[in-house]
């Protein structure tokens, strides 16, 4: 399977935010094993794990539980290129958010956006990362939602009526509410901005039909040249990963989420060299290996985050994957 990727644009935006908090981007890249010179190429993509490595190194330096929030709140408009301008030149907020969903692959393949709307509202823009929201992943979650709410308010004067966050709080609730400027709650299946019907259909002050269509054409051309990671196996793996923490990994559930029958999903996976059970196993292995690098997570927490009911089953699976114990692996990373 093609590794999950993140664009150099997205990584540069994070490094820029950390630089505004007085981190040294070159030092962070060196310690995270990232070739900083390659980031100058806007068409360059890196492994998704690069983002986690950067957050891990930055948090090791400062220990600030609100690091992701504070970094996201510094992101300037334009840091995400055409995505920023396209979403804000749309006629309404809802149309702009639909553009974010459509062209989010420009950010990378390790996350997606989706819209969930009810007649008359509310309307939710959901951010679904490939990795569980835990450890340094919480900084990644907080950065994304802080950057999105800040840029939206800065350019339109609109705020979500609420923000729902997957996982636990990383900092005091008051810090979240102060930075995000709205009501915040935790423990949800997805991280989402929630909008009322009035806000969703509000006209954007920067709407410009001609500019919008020019930018849409440009974004379409950019997407056509993206690295390909859109096979059914890759899509199924992302869906499995987003459900790890909920232990909701059945073939039927994943097939339905991909708008496929169970038989069709199994046939596609077989053609790509996978079985469904093997794919679940691989996703768990990949995430366990990444989460074990985080000294702030216990073995029991990692076991839960990758979909095991307890550490014993996780120990057995990890031994089968690697021939070693998860405790030994976590010590080797320390």
C-alpha positions in Angstrom: 0.0 0.0 0.0 1.3 3.5 -0.8 2.2 5.2 2.4 0.0 8.0 3.6 1.3 11.4 2.5 1.3 15.0 3.6 2.0 17.9 1.3 5.1 20.1 1.8 2.6 23.0 1.9 0.9 21.6 5.0 4.1 20.9 6.7 5.5 24.4 5.9 2.4 25.9 7.4 2.9 24.0 10.6 6.6 24.9 10.8 5.8 28.5 10.1 3.3 28.5 13.0 5.9 26.9 15.3 8.5 29.5 14.2 6.0 32.3 15.3 6.1 30.6 18.7 9.9 30.9 18.6 10.8 27.4 17.6 13.6 26.8 15.1 12.2 25.1 12.0 15.5 23.9 10.8 16.3 22.3 14.1 12.8 20.7 14.2 13.3 19.3 10.7 16.8 17.9 11.5 15.5 16.2 14.6 12.4 14.8 12.9 14.5 13.5 10.0 13.0 15.8 7.4 14.9 17.2 4.4 14.1 20.9 4.8 15.3 21.8 1.3 12.7 19.5 -0.2 9.9 21.6 1.4 10.5 24.4 -1.0 8.9 22.3 -3.8 5.2 22.8 -3.5 4.6 19.5 -5.4 6.6 17.5 -2.8 4.9 15.0 -0.5 6.3 13.4 2.6 5.1 10.5 4.8 2.2 11.5 7.1 4.3 10.5 10.1 6.5 13.5 9.4 3.8 15.7 11.0 3.7 13.6 14.1 7.5 13.7 14.4 7.5 17.5 14.2 4.9 17.8 17.0 6.7 15.3 19.1 10.0 17.3 18.9 8.3 20.6 19.5 6.4 19.3 22.5 9.6 17.8 23.9 11.1 21.3 23.9 8.3 23.2 25.6 5.9 20.7 27.3 3.0 23.1 26.7 -0.3 21.2 26.6 -1.9 24.0 24.5 0.9 23.9 21.9 -1.3 22.9 19.0 -3.9 25.5 19.8 -1.4 28.3 20.1 0.3 27.3 16.9 -2.9 27.1 14.9 -4.0 30.5 16.2 -0.9 32.1 14.5 -1.6 30.7 10.9 -2.0 33.6 8.4 -4.5 33.6 5.6 -2.8 32.2 2.5 -0.6 29.7 4.3 -2.6 26.9 2.6 -2.5 28.5 -0.8 -5.4 28.0 -3.2 -7.5 26.3 -0.5 -7.7 29.4 1.5 -8.6 31.7 -1.4 -11.0 29.3 -3.0 -13.1 28.7 0.1 -13.3 32.4 0.9 -14.2 33.5 -2.7 -17.3 31.3 -2.7 -20.8 32.8 -2.5 -21.7 31.4 0.9 -20.0 29.8 3.8 -21.5 26.4 3.0 -20.3 26.5 -0.6 -16.8 27.5 0.6 -16.7 24.6 3.0 -17.7 22.3 0.2 -14.6 23.5 -1.7 -12.5 22.6 1.3 -13.9 19.1 1.3 -13.5 18.6 -2.5 -9.9 19.8 -2.6 -8.6 18.7 0.8 -6.4 16.0 -0.9 -4.1 18.9 -1.7 -3.2 18.7 2.0 -2.4 15.0 1.9 -3.9 11.6 2.0 -3.8 11.0 5.7 -7.0 12.9 6.6 -10.3 13.9 5.0 -13.0 16.5 5.5 -16.7 15.7 5.2 -20.0 17.6 5.6 -22.9 16.3 7.6 -26.1 18.5 7.2 -29.6 18.2 8.5 -32.5 20.1 6.9 -32.6 23.5 8.5 -29.3 22.8 10.3 -27.2 22.1 12.1 -24.3 21.7 9.6 -21.1 20.0 10.6 -17.7 20.2 8.9 -15.9 17.1 10.1 -12.2 16.6 10.2 -11.3 12.9 10.1 -7.6 12.1 10.6 -6.1 8.8 9.7 -4.5 8.4 13.1 -6.4 8.2 16.5 -6.5 11.5 18.5 -4.1 10.7 21.3 -0.7 11.7 22.5 1.0 14.2 20.2 -1.9 13.6 17.8 -3.9 15.8 20.1 -1.6 18.7 19.2 -2.2 17.9 15.5 -6.0 17.9 16.1 -5.9 21.2 18.1 -3.7 22.9 15.5 -6.1 22.0 12.7 -9.2 23.2 14.4 -7.6 26.4 15.7 -6.3 27.3 12.3 -9.6 26.6 10.6 -11.7 28.6 13.1 -9.2 31.5 13.2 -8.9 31.8 9.4 -12.7 31.6 9.0 -13.4 34.3 11.5 -10.6 36.5 10.3 -11.9 36.6 6.7 -15.7 36.4 7.2 -16.5 37.4 10.8 -18.3 34.0 11.2 -17.7 31.5 13.9 -19.1 28.0 14.4 -21.8 27.8 17.1 -19.8 24.9 18.6 -16.6 22.9 18.2 -16.7 19.1 18.9 -13.4 17.4 19.4 -12.5 13.7 19.1 -10.5 12.5 22.1 -9.8 14.1 25.4 -8.8 17.7 26.2 -5.1 18.5 26.0 -5.4 21.8 27.9 -8.0 23.4 30.2 -11.4 24.0 28.7 -11.1 27.8 29.2 -8.0 27.8 26.9 -9.9 26.0 24.1 -12.9 28.4 24.4 -10.7 31.5 24.5 -8.7 30.5 21.4 -11.6 28.9 19.4 -14.1 31.6 20.4 -17.0 29.3 20.8 -18.5 26.4 22.9 -16.2 23.4 23.0 -16.9 19.8 24.0 -14.8 16.6 23.9 -15.1 12.8 23.5 -16.9 12.9 20.1 -16.4 10.4 17.2 -15.1 13.2 15.0 -13.6 16.6 15.3 -16.1 19.1 13.8 -17.1 22.7 13.5 -20.9 23.0 13.9 -22.8 25.8 12.1 -26.4 27.0 12.3 -28.4 27.2 9.1 -28.1 31.0 9.2 -24.4 30.9 9.3 -24.1 28.1 6.7 -26.0 30.1 4.1 -24.5 33.5 5.0 -22.9 35.3 2.1 -19.1 35.7 2.4 -17.8 39.2 2.2 -15.1 38.2 -0.2 -17.3 36.3 -2.7 -16.2 36.8 -6.3 -17.7 34.5 -8.9 -15.0 35.1 -11.5 -12.1 34.6 -9.1 -13.9 31.5 -7.6 -14.2 29.8 -11.0 -10.6 30.6 -11.9 -9.3 29.2 -8.6 -11.6 26.1 -8.9 -10.1 25.3 -12.3 -6.6 25.8 -10.9 -7.3 23.5 -7.9 -8.7 20.8 -10.2 -5.5 20.8 -12.2 -3.4 20.5 -9.0 -5.5 17.5 -7.9 -5.0 15.8 -11.2 -1.2 15.8 -10.6 -1.4 14.5 -7.0 0.4 11.2 -6.0 -2.1 8.4 -6.4 -3.3 6.8 -3.2 -7.0 6.4 -4.0 -7.4 2.6 -4.4 -10.1 0.8 -2.5 -7.5 -0.7 -0.2 -6.2 2.8 0.8 -9.7 4.1 1.2 -10.7 1.2 3.4 -7.5 1.6 5.5 -8.3 5.2 6.2 -11.9 4.2 7.2 -10.7 1.4 9.4 -8.2 3.8 11.1 -10.8 6.4 11.8 -12.9 3.7 13.6 -10.1 2.1 15.6 -10.9 3.9 18.9 -14.6 3.1 18.6 -13.8 -0.6 18.0 -16.2 -0.4 15.0 -14.2 -2.4 12.5 -16.7 -4.8 10.9 -16.6 -5.5 7.2 -20.3 -4.5 6.9 -19.7 -1.1 8.6 -16.6 -0.3 6.5 -18.2 -1.4 3.2 -21.3 0.8 3.9 -19.1 3.8 4.7 -17.4 3.3 1.3 -20.8 2.9 -0.5 -19.9 -0.6 -1.5 -21.5 -4.0 -0.8 -19.5 -6.4 1.4 -18.9 -8.7 -1.5 -17.7 -5.8 -3.8 -15.3 -4.5 -1.1 -13.8 -8.0 -0.6 -13.4 -8.4 -4.4 -11.6 -5.1 -4.7 -9.4 -5.8 -1.8 -8.5 -9.2 -3.2 -7.6 -7.7 -6.6 -5.2 -5.3 -4.7 -3.7 -8.2 -2.7 -5.5 -7.7 0.6 -8.0 -9.5 2.8 -10.2 -7.4 5.0 -8.8 -9.0 8.2 -5.3 -8.6 7.0 -5.9 -4.9 6.3 -7.3 -4.3 9.8 -4.2 -6.1 11.2 -1.9 -3.9 9.1 -3.6 -0.6 10.1 -3.4 -1.6 13.8 0.3 -2.5 13.4 1.1 0.8 11.7 -0.7 2.9 14.3 0.7 0.9 17.2 4.2 1.4 16.0 3.6 5.2 15.7 1.8 5.6 19.0 4.5 3.6 20.9 6.9 6.4 20.1 4.9 8.7 22.4 6.3 8.4 25.9 3.0 10.0 27.3 1.0 6.9 26.3 0.9 3.7 28.3 0.8 0.3 26.7 -2.8 -0.1 27.9 -3.7 3.2 26.2 -2.1 2.3 23.0 -3.9 -1.1 23.0 -7.2 0.7 23.4 -6.4 3.3 20.7 -5.7 0.6 18.1 -8.9 -1.3 18.9 -8.0 -4.0 21.5 -10.1 -4.4 24.6 -7.0 -4.9 26.8 -3.2 -5.1 26.8 -3.0 -9.0 26.7 -4.5 -9.3 23.3 -2.4 -6.3 22.1 0.8 -8.0 23.5 0.0 -11.2 21.5 -0.7 -9.3 18.3 2.4 -7.1 18.6 4.6 -10.2 19.2 3.1 -11.8 16.1 3.8 -8.6 14.1 7.3 -8.0 15.2 8.6 -10.9 17.3 9.1 -8.5 20.2 7.0 -7.0 23.0 5.4 -3.5 22.8 7.1 -2.5 26.0 10.5 -3.3 24.4 9.6 -1.3 21.3 8.5 1.7 23.3 11.8 1.6 25.3 13.8 1.4 22.1 12.1 4.6 20.9 12.7 6.5 24.1 
